[in-house]
Amino acid sequence: MPRSPGADARPVVLALVEDRVGSLASLLLAADIAAAQQARLHVAHVSTPRWWWAGMAGAAVPAYLWAETDRLAARQLRDKVAGLLAVAAPVEWTFTWTPGTAHHVVTDLVSTLSPIAVVVGAPRRHGLRVRRSLARWLIGRPGVPAVVAPA
């Protein structure tokens, strides 16, 4: 994909994180890879769509409350990421919080960013937002070097 003249042409390392210790620890690995490759680091979190939660709760919750909850959670996670990256190898980084299903969001991010590596902390239990199946799917993608760290 052609880039605009002012676009940063440096490579990108994509790190997928959750608000869990193991997942955030994999962020340090992603920062090391980005520093070694003189790349930018893009940290992304995929949030479960709120209508799933509403169905499980059995109660109607106004959309503005879900939006405010997401904004607060995104701010808190971004602050945690900033704290961790402050002690890691110095890299330029960006952060996105995106609602959706992991496979769709990651497909879009990989298509948009063309990362040289994708780092994901794979949880040991099934049923979490970034499941082992996402890790296996990433490893099977042509042209996407994936690093899967146990989380």
Residue pairs with C-beta under 8 A, 6 or more apart in sequence:
1 114
3 9
8 40
10 38
10 39
10 40
11 37
11 38
11 39
11 40
11 115
11 116
12 39
12 40
12 41
12 42
12 113
12 114
12 115
12 116
13 30
13 33
13 34
13 37
13 39
13 40
13 41
13 42
13 115
13 116
13 117
13 118
13 119
14 30
14 42
14 44
14 109
14 110
14 113
14 115
14 117
14 118
14 119
15 26
15 27
15 30
15 31
15 41
15 42
15 43
15 44
15 118
15 119
15 120
16 23
16 44
16 45
16 46
16 102
16 106
16 118
16 119
16 120
16 121
16 130
16 134
17 23
17 24
17 26
17 27
17 43
17 44
17 45
17 77
17 81
17 121
18 24
18 45
18 121
18 123
18 128
18 129
18 130
18 151
19 45
19 73
19 76
19 77
19 80
20 121
20 123
20 151
21 151
22 121
22 123
22 149
22 150
22 151
23 121
23 123
23 130
23 151
24 80
24 81
24 84
24 121
25 121
25 149
25 151
26 119
26 120
26 121
26 147
26 149
26 151
27 43
27 81
27 84
27 85
27 88
27 119
28 84
28 88
29 119
29 147
29 149
30 41
30 43
30 117
30 119
30 147
31 41
31 85
31 88
31 89
31 91
31 93
32 88
32 89
33 39
33 117
33 119
33 147
34 40
34 41
34 89
34 91
34 93
35 88
35 89
35 90
35 91
36 89
37 116
37 117
39 91
39 116
40 91
40 92
40 93
40 94
41 85
41 91
41 92
41 93
41 94
42 93
42 94
42 95
42 96
42 109
42 113
42 115
43 81
43 93
43 94
43 95
43 96
44 95
44 96
44 97
44 98
44 105
44 106
44 109
45 74
45 77
45 95
45 96
45 97
45 98
46 98
46 99
46 100
46 101
46 102
46 105
46 106
46 129
46 130
47 70
47 73
47 74
47 97
47 98
47 99
47 100
47 129
48 99
48 129
49 99
49 100
49 101
50 61
50 63
50 66
50 70
50 99
53 66
54 60
54 61
54 66
70 97
70 99
73 97
74 97
77 95
77 97
78 95
78 97
81 93
81 95
85 91
85 93
96 109
98 105
102 129
102 130
102 131
102 134
103 134
103 137
106 118
106 134
106 138
109 115
110 118
110 141
110 144
115 144
116 145
117 145
117 146
117 147
118 138
118 144
118 145
118 146
118 147
119 146
119 147
119 149
120 130
120 134
120 135
120 138
120 146
120 147
120 148
120 149
121 130
121 148
121 149
121 150
121 151
122 130
122 131
122 132
122 134
122 135
122 148
122 149
122 150
122 151
123 130
123 131
123 132
123 151
124 150
124 151
126 132
135 146
135 148
138 144
138 146
138 148
139 146
139 148
